Structures are given as C-alpha cells and as structure tokens.
Amino acid sequence: MEAEDHKIEWLEFDLLLEHPRVLNKVFLRHGGTSKNEFSTLNASTTVGDHPDCVKANRELMKNLIQVDKILFANQVHKSDILKVSSKDNNLPPADVIYTLDKNLGLAVTHADCQAAIVYEPNIDLIGVIHAGWKGLVEGIYEKALNIFVNKEGAKTEDMIVCISPSLGPDHAEFVHYKEEFPEKFWDFQVKDNYFDLKAIAKKQMMDLGVVEENIEISDICTYCDANDYFSHRRDKKCGRHATIVGLLP
C-alpha cells in the first residue's frame, strides 16, 4: 500500500545522539496508510484499524529503523516485564520489554501514555516501557529498573532514560484521584484535579538513582497537537504512535 503524500516524521532524543549505536525514533502520525481516525501512521493492531494498514505502517517504520526485526510489546496497562531476544515472535503480555541482543528493535505503542526508552551503555541493555497513569501507580519504572539492576547487572546511575511526548498537566484531569492515586502523587497536582504525570515519572526515576542529567522528557503534550499526535483523551477512538529503539553491534 502506498503512503500518504506527506512524509513520515519522527523525533529522536538528544541524549542518545551521544550514542550513535542506539537507533531511536518516536514516530508522529504522518506518512502511513491508515484512514479516518487512524490517519495515517497508526502502529497498533488493537484499536480497530485494518490489519493490512497496520502491517504496512510497521513495515514503513522498520525500513527507517534499519534493524533485522522489530518486536512490539503486547501491552495490557499493567507492569509485567519481559526479556526478549531475536528468536522471539509472538510475545506474552508485558508493558516492558528489554534485550541485550543487537539489531533487534523494541517497540511500544502509545497515545497520551508515556513511552520510555532505557539504555545502559556498560552492558548494552536497551528497553522500552509503556507507562500510563496505571503503570505509574503500579510502579512500573521501579519494577523495570530493579530487574535491569538485579538480573542483568545494570547500574541506575549510568542509565539513560528518554520519555516520549505524552499527556501534559493541562489535560491530565483525574476527578477521582483520591481513589486512583496514592497520596504521594497528590503533591503533583497543578490545579484542581489536574496532575503533572511527567514530573511524577521524573521523581520516580531520580528516586531510583537515575541521574537528572541522564533523563530527557519531552515537554510536548499529545492532547494539544492534533496535527502531529494521536490522543485518546482528546479523540477517544484514534491510532497509536510507535516508539522504537534498537542497538547496532
């Protein structure tokens, strides 16, 4: 299938420019084959888009990442963590996938949720984390980084963490936050019922020992920019972006 007239667009993280072996892209919504509310570069198979469009879109992205294979996480808004390899195909449910393999792309899909790339240069570990507000509540960052440390020998002080565009504080409304959020989140309320989820993520990372200079969080709000970004909060039915990371030998 042919792509739309406008070209595929993506973001890359400044912190990872210092590590040219790390291939990373956060794809915007342009340049794909999907139609209507999924227009045009929808990466998700679970939102109602035509499977052929999603397959074509993922192939377009793979060609730009230039890895042998891309594995997409089977996300369920929980905090399961899965180590994967180039031999894997259909993955069990997990909102975090990581690997020590080279030439293997790891991907999560997202619209408003945070997509985080983690790179630990000493052991060449890469991972992607899908963190919605439920994941933040469940401590998904803490669980993932603890596994990287305790099972793989990573060091949090050497980790680089980059987080995609996501829901900004002006649109992160939680009217039932006293039932949904632990009390330690309440300090991140920027006005009545609105919360800075990005600041929560940064605090969680730094509490785990990630150095502030090694954290890059996009200040782009997905809700605010309908031209470039899907937003479930804004549109309800919509496509999903892909954030992908891979590591060259």
C-alpha positions in Angstrom: 0.0 0.0 0.0 1.2 3.5 -0.8 2.0 6.0 1.9 0.2 9.4 2.1 1.7 12.3 0.3 3.2 13.8 3.5 6.3 12.1 4.6 6.9 10.0 7.7 8.1 12.2 10.6 9.7 11.3 13.9 11.5 12.6 16.9 14.9 11.4 18.2 16.3 12.1 21.7 19.2 14.5 22.2 20.7 12.3 25.0 21.0 9.4 22.6 22.8 11.4 20.0 26.0 10.8 22.0 25.5 7.1 21.5 25.2 6.6 17.7 24.8 2.8 18.0 21.4 3.4 19.7 18.7 3.7 17.0 15.7 5.5 18.4 12.6 7.1 16.9 9.2 8.4 18.2 7.0 8.3 15.1 4.5 11.1 14.6 1.1 10.3 12.9 2.1 11.2 9.3 3.1 9.3 6.3 1.2 6.0 6.8 -1.6 4.1 5.0 -4.4 4.2 7.6 -7.5 6.2 7.1 -10.1 8.3 9.0 -9.5 8.4 12.8 -6.4 6.3 12.4 -4.8 8.6 9.8 -2.2 7.8 8.9 0.7 6.1 10.7 -1.2 4.0 13.2 1.1 1.3 14.8 -1.5 -0.5 16.9 -3.3 -3.7 16.0 -5.8 -3.4 18.8 -7.7 -0.1 18.1 -9.9 -1.2 15.1 -7.7 -0.2 12.2 -7.5 -2.5 9.2 -4.7 -5.1 9.8 -3.2 -4.6 6.3 -2.7 -0.9 7.1 -1.1 -1.6 10.4 1.2 -4.2 8.8 2.2 -1.7 6.0 2.8 1.1 8.6 5.0 -1.1 10.7 7.0 -2.1 7.6 7.5 1.6 6.8 8.8 2.2 10.2 11.1 -0.9 10.2 12.7 0.3 7.0 13.6 3.6 8.7 14.9 2.0 11.9 17.2 -0.4 9.8 17.2 -3.4 12.2 16.7 -7.0 11.3 13.5 -7.3 13.3 11.1 -5.3 15.5 9.2 -6.8 18.4 6.1 -4.9 19.6 5.2 -5.3 23.2 1.8 -6.9 23.9 0.6 -4.1 26.2 -2.1 -4.5 28.9 -1.7 -1.4 31.1 0.0 -3.5 33.8 3.6 -3.8 35.0 4.8 -7.1 33.7 8.4 -7.1 32.4 9.7 -9.4 29.6 13.3 -10.1 28.4 13.2 -10.8 24.7 15.6 -12.0 22.0 15.8 -12.1 18.3 14.4 -15.6 18.4 11.0 -14.4 19.8 7.9 -13.7 17.7 4.5 -13.6 19.5 5.1 -12.1 22.9 3.1 -12.7 26.1 1.5 -9.7 27.7 4.0 -7.1 29.1 4.3 -3.4 29.2 8.1 -3.5 29.4 10.3 -5.4 27.0 14.1 -5.3 27.1 17.0 -7.1 25.4 20.8 -7.5 25.2 20.6 -8.5 21.6 21.9 -6.3 18.7 20.0 -5.5 15.5 16.7 -6.1 17.3 14.1 -3.3 17.5 11.8 -3.0 20.6 8.6 -1.1 20.3 5.7 0.1 22.3 2.5 1.9 21.0 1.0 4.9 22.8 -1.4 7.8 22.6 -1.1 10.0 25.7 0.8 7.4 27.7 4.5 7.7 28.3 6.8 5.6 26.1 10.2 5.4 27.7 13.5 4.2 26.2 16.2 3.0 28.6 19.8 2.4 27.6 22.6 1.2 29.9 25.8 1.6 28.0 28.0 -0.6 30.2 26.2 -3.8 29.4 24.4 -2.6 26.2 20.9 -3.1 27.6 18.0 -1.5 25.8 14.4 -1.4 26.9 11.1 0.2 26.2 8.4 1.0 28.8 4.8 1.8 28.2 3.7 3.8 31.2 0.2 5.1 31.5 -1.2 6.5 34.8 -1.9 3.0 36.0 1.6 2.0 35.3 2.9 5.0 37.3 0.6 3.9 40.2 1.9 0.3 40.0 5.5 1.5 40.0 6.3 0.2 36.5 9.5 2.2 36.3 10.8 1.0 39.7 10.0 -2.7 38.8 11.7 -2.4 35.4 14.8 -0.7 36.6 15.2 -3.1 39.5 15.1 -6.0 37.1 17.7 -4.4 34.9 19.9 -4.0 38.0 19.3 -7.2 39.9 19.0 -9.6 37.0 21.3 -8.1 34.4 23.8 -6.1 36.4 22.9 -2.7 35.1 23.6 0.4 37.1 20.9 3.1 37.5 23.5 5.9 37.8 24.6 5.0 34.3 21.2 4.6 32.7 19.8 7.0 30.1 16.1 7.4 30.2 14.1 9.2 27.5 10.4 9.7 27.6 8.2 10.5 24.6 5.6 13.2 24.1 2.6 12.3 26.3 -0.3 13.9 28.2 0.6 17.2 29.7 -0.5 18.6 33.0 -3.1 21.0 31.5 -5.1 18.0 30.2 -4.3 15.3 32.8 -7.6 15.5 34.7 -8.4 12.9 37.4 -11.6 13.8 39.2 -11.4 10.6 41.3 -7.7 11.0 42.1 -8.1 10.3 45.8 -9.3 6.8 44.8 -6.9 6.3 41.8 -3.7 7.8 43.0 -1.6 7.2 46.1 -1.3 10.1 48.4 2.4 10.7 47.4 1.1 11.7 43.9 -1.1 14.5 45.3 1.8 16.9 45.6 2.0 16.8 41.8 -1.5 18.4 41.4 -1.0 21.6 39.3 -4.6 22.8 39.7 -7.8 21.2 41.0 -7.9 17.6 39.7 -5.0 18.1 37.2 -1.7 16.3 37.6 1.8 16.5 36.1 2.4 12.9 35.2 5.8 13.8 33.6 7.0 15.2 36.9 5.9 12.1 38.7 7.9 10.0 36.2 11.0 12.1 36.7 10.7 11.9 40.5 10.3 8.1 40.3 13.4 7.8 38.1 15.6 10.0 40.3 14.5 8.2 43.5 15.8 5.0 41.8 19.2 6.6 41.3 18.9 7.8 37.7 21.0 11.0 37.3 18.9 14.0 36.4 21.3 14.8 33.5 20.5 11.4 32.1 16.8 11.9 31.9 15.1 13.5 28.9 11.3 14.0 29.0 9.6 15.6 26.0 7.5 18.7 27.0 5.1 18.1 24.1 1.5 17.4 25.1 -0.2 14.9 22.8 -3.6 16.3 23.6 -2.6 19.8 22.5 -1.3 18.9 19.0 -3.9 17.1 16.9 -1.9 17.7 13.7 1.0 15.6 14.8 -0.2 13.4 17.7 -2.9 10.9 18.4 -4.6 11.4 21.7 -7.1 9.0 23.3 -8.2 11.7 25.8 -9.0 14.1 23.0 -10.5 11.8 20.4 -11.4 8.5 22.2 -11.1 6.5 19.0 -7.7 7.0 17.4 -4.4 5.5 16.3 -1.3 4.9 18.3 2.3 6.1 17.8 5.3 3.8 17.9 8.4 4.4 19.9 11.2 2.1 18.8 14.7 1.5 20.0 17.4 -0.8 18.6 21.2 -1.2 19.1 23.8 -1.7 16.4 26.7 -4.2 17.1 
